[in-house]
Amino acid sequence: MASLVLAGCQDSFSHRSQAPIPTETLALMSQIGTDQDAPMLIRAYKKEAELEIWKMRSDGHYVRLKTYPMCRWSGQLGPKTREGDRQVPEGFYSITPAQMNPNSNYYLSFNVGYPNQLDRALGHTGGAIMVHGACSSAGCFSMTDAQIAEIYAIARSSFDGGQQEIQMQSFPFRFTAENLAKHRLDPNMAFWEQLREGSDHFDVTNQEPKVAFCGRHYVFNVTSENGQAFDAAAPCPPLSQSAELMQAVSNKADKDNAKIAELVRRGVAPVRVVYQDGGQHPFFSTRFAEVSRPEAIVPPQEIKLDGGTLHDGNKQPSQLSKAQDTHNHAEPGGKK
């Protein structure tokens, strides 16, 4: 009897995974010059709590289809480094059909592909990081059930159309001049500059950047001049890249850096943003029925920095770090 009940549950879950793309979304695809079989790409932003779906047009360039308010993400800004830290990872990841889970306990889900080769080379641990429904997160990108049903259907259709891997770009925030100016003293900035470069490659071309790993960092749209294989833990081989693309990315970075410098001159203070345990999009601020553990969702503290020193009337830097670390180790939940 138990096996029959289980089979029935799995059949029900599997039916969820076959739900069609809503007609309104199909109409939107047509309006922007793409269709349900075209490849897709995902971009996620933790601070803004938004997840974007991009679809490829017939000319090979991507166009943004929809932006979904993220119902829940956990942890702090910064990459995931260890199992149980409740951190949503940051980086470039690949999603294959094998990572789609039609029988998820979180309505539907798919594994984002953490850890990637660079994460492993850096000794980062953990796994089972998902985009899923149920609006509950312990290191995942959590959406509502209706949102994940639509995102899952779009991904399924892209795979049915022949796409082998979906690139997911996970960022701490949108790489605007204001965000970069505010977070300029963050200890993660060197890593975030790598992600920013990959983001700029996409923004300049509207094409999926080719991601590789060497020298314990990301490299984008490069080839090995001598045919040597890329190894995330080994020094980079001699690299070549389109001079035109390099110039375009450099020009964008120069313009953005000038804006950052101007904001600093105008007195934009460096800050550290501290979350109690992640965040959510403001859209859900009054929709508590859809949110797990709403008591954990409080506005983050934006603490001003002066020469790398935290200024907060109630806590010293060491106290903030200790409190944050204690919270991150609470209720680790599986490998996450």
TIZA-878998 format. One record per residue: x negated, y negated, z negated of N, C-alpha, C, O in turn. Coordinates in steps of 0.2 Angstrom, whole numbers, plus 5000, padded with zeros to 4 digits. Layout:
BEGIN
XYZXYZXYZXYZ/...
END
This chain:
BEGIN
499650065000500050005000499649945000499749895004/499049944996498649884995498349875002498249815004/498149925006497849915013498349885017498149845022/498949905017499449875021499549805019499649755024/499549785013499649715011499049675014499149615017/498449695013497849665015497849655023497749605026/498049705026498149705034498649655036498549615041/499249645032499749595034499449525033499549485037/499049515027498749455026498249435032498349375034/497849485034497449465039497749455046497549405049/498249485047498649475053498949405053498949365058/499149385047499449315046498949265047499049215051/498349275044497749225045497549225052497449175055/497549285056497349285062497849245067497549215072/498449245065498949205069498749135069498949095074/498549115063498349045062497849025067497848965070/497349065068496849045073497049045080496649025084/497649065082497849065089498349005090498649005095/498448965085498848905086498648865092498048855093/499048845096498848795102498648735100498848705094/498248695104498048625103498748585104499148595108/498848545099499448505099499548465106499048445109/500148455109500248425115499948355115499748335121/500048315110499748255109499048245110498748205114/498648295108497948295108497748315116497248295118/498148365119498048385126498148325130497748305135/498648285129498748225133498148175132497948135137/497948165126497348125124496748145128496348105131/496648205129496048235133496148215140495648195143/496748225142496848205149496748125150496448105156/496948085146496848015146496047995146495847945150/495648035143494948015142494548055147493848045147/494848095152494448125157494148185155493648205158/494448225151494148295149494748345149495348325150/494648405147495148455146494948505140494448495138/495448545139495348595133494748645134494448665129/494548655140494048705141493348675141492848705141/493348605141492648575141492248585135492548595130/491648585135491248585129491348525124491648475126/491248545118491348495112490748485108490348525108/490748435104490248415100490548385093491048345094/490248395088490548375081490048325078489448335078/490248265076489848225072490248205065490848195065/489848215059490148205053489748155049489148155049/490048115045489748055041490048065034490648055033/489548075029489748085023490048025019490548025016/489647965019489847905016490547885018490947865014/490647885025491247865028491847915027492347905029/491647975026492048035025492448045032493048045031/492148045037492448055044492148105048491548115047/492548145052492248195056492548185063493148175064/492048175068492248165075492248225079491748265078/492648225084492648275089492548245096492948195098/492048265099491848235106491948285111491748345110/492148275117492248315122491848295128491848235130/491648345132491248325138491748315144492148355145/491548265148491848255154491548285160491048315159/491848285166491548325171490848295174490548335177/490648235172490048205173489448225169488948205169/489648265164489148295159489048245153488648265148/489448195152489348145147489948155142490548175144/489848145136490348155130490648095129490448035130/491348105127491748045125492148065119492348125118/492148015114492548035108493248045109493648005112/493448105106494148125107494548105101495048065102/494348115095494748105089494248095083493748125083/494448055078494048045072494548065066495148035066/494348115062494748145057494548115050493948115049/494948085046494748075039494648135036495048185036/494048135032493848195029494148195022494148145018/494448255020494848255014494448265008494648245003/493848295009493448315003492748335005492648375010/492248305002491548325003491248324996491448274992/490748364994490448364988489748344988489348344993/489448324982488748304981488648234982489048194980/488048224984487748154985487548144992487548194996/487348084994487048075000486348105000486048094994/486148135005485548165005485548245007486148265007/485048275009485048345012485248395007485048385001/485448445009485548505004484848535004484548545009/484648554998483948584997483948654993483448684994/484448664989484448724986485148754985485648724985/485148824984485748854982486048834976485748824971/486748814976487048794970487048714969487348694964/486748674973486748604972487348564974487348504973/487848604977488448574979488348524984488848474985/487848524988487748474993487948494999487848545002/488248445003488448455010487848435014487548385013/487648485018486948475022486948415027487548395029/486348395028486348345033485748375039485248395037/485948365045485548385050485848405056486448385057/485548435061485848465067485948535067485448575065/486548555068486648625067487048655073487348615077/487048725074487448755079487948805077487848845072/488548795080489048845079489248885084489348865090/489248955083489349005088490049035087490349025082/490349075092490949105091490949155085491449165082/490349185084490249225078490349195071490549225066/490249125071490349095065491049065064491149035058/491549085068492249065067492549115063492449175064/492949095058493249135053494049135053494249085050/494349175057495049165057495449195051496049185050/495049235046495349265040495149225034495049255029/494949165035494749125029495249115023495849105025/495049115017495449105012495649025011496049005008/495248985015495348915015495748895022495548845025/496248935023496648925029496348945036496449005038/495848915038495348925043494748895042494648845038/494148925045493548895043493048915049493148965053/492448875049491948905053491248885049491248825046/490748925050490148915047489748865051489648875057/489448805048489048755052488348775054488048745058/488148835051487448855053486848835049486348845051/487048815043486548795038486348865034486748905033/485648875033485048835035484848845042484948895045/484648785045484348795052483548815051483348815046/483248815057482548825056482148785052481648805048/482248715052481948665048482048675041481648675037/482748685039482848695032482448755030482248745024/482448805033482048865031481348855030480948875025/481048815035480348795035480148755029479648755026/480648715027480548665021480748705014480748675009/480948765015481048805009481748795006481948805000/482248765010482848755007483248815007483248855012/483648825002484048885001484848875001485048815001/485148925000485948925000486148945007485848955012/486848945008487148955014487948955013488148925009/488248985018488948985018489348915018489748905014/489048875022489248805022489748805028489648815033/490348785026490948785031491248715032491248675028/491548715038492148665039492748705038492848755041/493148685033493748725032494348685029494248625028/494948715028495548685026495548685018495048695015/496148675016496248675008496048615004496248614998/495648575008495448505004495148524997495348494992/494648574997494248584991493548604993493448644998/493148564990492448574992491948584987491948554981/491448634988490948644983490248644988489848694987/490248604992489648594997489848605004489448615009/490548595005490748605012491048545015491148495011/491248545021491648485024492348515024492548555028/492748485020493448505018493948455022493948395021/494448485025494948455029495648475026495648525022/496148445029496848475027496948535031496548545036/497448575030497548635034497748615041497548645046/498148565042498348535048497748515052497748535058/497348485049496748455053496248515055496048525061/496148565051495748625053496048665058495748695062/496748665058497048705063496948675070496848715075/496948615070496848575076496148585079495948595084/495648565074494948575076494748645078494348655082/495048695074494848765076495148775083494748815087/495748755085496048765091495548735097495448765102/495348675095494948645100494248675101494048685107/493948705096493348745096493448805100493048825104/494048845098494148905101494248895109494048935113/494548845111494648825118494048815122493948835127/493548775118492948765121492548825122492148835127/492548875117492248935118492548975123492149005127/493148975124493549015129493348985136493349025141/493148915136492948885143492248905144491948885150/491848935140491148955142490648925137490048945138/490848885133490248855129490048905124490448945121/489348905123489048965119488948935112488948975107/488748875111488548845105488848775104488848735109/489148755099489348685098488848655093488748675088/488648595095488148565091488548525086489048485087/488348525079488648485074488048435071487548465069/488248375072487748325069488048305062488548275062/487748315057487948295050487448235047486848255046/487748185046487348125044487648095037488148105035/487148065034487348035027487847975028488247965024/487747945033488247885035488147865042487647895045/488547825044488447795051487747755051487647715046/487347755056486747725056486847655059486547635064/487247615055487347545056486747505053486347525049/486647445056486147405053486247385045485747385041/486847385043487047365036486847425032486547415027/487047485034486947545030486147555030485947575024/485847545035485047555035484747505030484247525027/485047445031484747395026484847405019484447405015/485447425017485647445010485247505008485047505002/485147555012484847615009484047615011483747675011/483747565012483047565015482547585009482047605011/482747585003482247614998482447684996482147704991/482947714999483147774997482547824998482247825003/482447874993481847924995482047965000481548005003/482647975003482748015009482747975015482848005021/482447915015482447875021482047905027482247905032/481447935025481047965030481348015034481348025040/481748055030482148115033482748085037482848105043/483048035035483648005038483347965045483747965049/482747945045482547915051482447965056482547945062/482348025055482348085060483048095062483148095068/483548095058484148105060484448045064484748055069/484247985062484347925066484147925073484447905078/483547955074483247965081483648005085483847995091/483848065082484348105086484948075087485248085093/485248035083485848005084485747955089486247945094/485247915089485047865095485047905102485247875107/484747965102484747995108485448005111485548005117/485848025106486548045109486947975111487247975116/486847925107487147855108486947825114487347795118/486247835116486047805122486247845128486347815134/486347905128486447955134487147975134487447995140/487547975128488148015128488148085130488548115133/487548115129487348185131487148215125486748185121/487248285124487048325118486248325118485948345123/485948295113485248295112484948375112485248415108/484448385115484148455114483648445108483248405108/483848495103483548485097483048545096483148605098/482448525094481848575092481548555086481648505083/481148605083480848595076480148605077479948665080/479748565074478948575074478648525069478948475068/478148545066477848505061478248485055478148435052/478748525054479148515048479648455049479748425044/479748445055480248395056480648405063480448445067/481148365064481548365071481148335076480848285075/481248365082481048325088481648335093481948385093/481748285098482248285102482148275109481648235111/482448315114482348305121481648305123481448265127/481248355120480548365122480448435125480848475124/479848435128479648505131478948515129478548465128/478748575128478048595126477648595133477848625137/477148555133476748545139476348605141476248625147/476148645136475748705137476148775137475948825137/476848765136477248825136477248855129477548905128/476948825124476848855117477548845114477948795115/477748905111478448905107478448855101477948845098/479048825100479148785094479148825088479548875088/478848795083478848835076478948775071478548735070/479548775067479648725063479148715057479048665055/478748775056478248765050477548755053477148745049/477448755060476848745062476748675066477248645067/476148645067476048585070476348585077476448635080/476648525079476948525086476448535091475848515091/476648575097476148575102476148515106476548465104/475748505111475748435115476448435118476748485121/476748375117477448365119477548315125477148275126/478048325129478248285135478948265134479348305132/479148205137479748175136479848125142479448095144/480448125144480648075150480448005147480647985142/480047975151479847905150480447855149480447815145/480847865154481447825154481847835148482147785145/481947895146482347905140482047875133482347845129/481347885133480947865127481047785127481147765121/481047755133481047685133481747655130481847615127/482247695133482947675131483047685123483347645120/482847745121482947755113482547705109482747675104/481947685112481447635108481847565109481847535104/482147545114482447485115483047475110483147425106/483447535109483947535104483747525097483947485093/483147565096482947555089482647485087482747465082/482347455092482047385091482647335090482547295085/483147345094483747295092484047305086484147265082/484147375084484447385077483947365072484147335067/483247375072482847355067482847275066482747255061/482947245072482947165071483547145067483547105063/484147185068484747165064484647185057484847145053/484247245056484147265049483647205045483847185040/483147185049482747135046483047065045482947035040/483547055049483946995048484346995042484446955038/484647055041485147065035484647065029484947035023/484047095029483647085023483447015021483446995016/483346975027483146905026483746865023483646815019/484346885024484946855022485146875015485646855012/484746925012484846945005485247005004485447014998/485347045009485647115008485247155003484647175005/485447174997485047204993485047284994485547304996/484447314993484447384993484847414987484847384982/485147474989485547504984485447574984485147604988/485647604978485747684978486447694976486747664972/486847734980487547754979487547814976487247864978/487847814970487947874966488647904965489047864963/488747964967489447984967489548034961489048064959/490148034958490248084953490248154956489948194953/490548164961490448234965490748224972491348244973/490348184976490548174983491148124984491248084979/491448134989492048084991492548104996492548164997/492948064998493448075002493648015006493447955004/494048015012494247955015494747925012495147955008/494747855012495247815008495947835010496447825006/496047865016496747885018497047935013497647935012/496647975009496948015005496947994997497148034993/496847924996496747904990497447904986497447904980/497947904989498647914986499047974988499547984986/498648024991498948084993498748144989498348194991/498848134982498548184978498748254979498348304977/499348264981499548334982499148374987499148434987/498748334991498348374996497648384994497248414998/497448354988496748354986496648404980497048394975/496148444980495948484975495548434970495148394972/495648444963495248414958495248334960494648304960/495848304960495848234962495448194956495248134958/495348224950495048184945494348174946494048134943/494048214951493348214952493148154958492648144959/493748134961493648084966493748014963494247984961/493147984961493147914959492647874963492247904966/492747804964492347764968491647774966491447774960/491147784971490447784969490147724966490447664967/489647734962489247674959488747654965488447694967/488747584966488247554971487847514966487947464964/487247544965486747524960486247484964485847514968/486147424963485647384966484947404964484747414958/484447404969483747414967483347354968483447314972/482847354964482347294965481647324965481347344959/481347324970480647354971480647434969480147454966/481147464970481247534969481547554962481547614960/481647504958481947514951482647504951482947454954/483047554948483747544947483947494942483647494937/484447454943484747414939485447424937485847414942/485547454931486247464929486347454922485847474918/486847424920486947394913487047454908486947444902/487247514910487347564906486847624905486747654900/486547634911486147694911485447674914485347634919/484947704912484247704915484147754921484547794921/483747744925483647784931483547854929483847904932/483247874923483147944921483747974919483948034920/484147934916484847954913485347974919485648014919/485247924924485647934930485548004934485948044935/484848014934484648074938484848134934485048184937/484748134927484848194923485648204923485848264924/486048154923486748164923486948194930487348244930/486648164935486848194942486648264943487048304945/486048284940485748354941486248404937486348454939/486448384931486848424927487548434931487748494931/487748384934488448394937488348444943488748484945/487748434947487648474953487648544951487748584956/487448564945487348634944487948664941487948724939/488448624939489048654937489448684942489548664948/489748744941490148784945489848784952490148764957/489248824953488948824959489348854965489348834970/489748904963490148934968489848974974489748944979/489649034973489349074979488649044981488249024976/488449054987487849034989487748954991487248934992/488248924990488248854992487848814988487748754990/
END
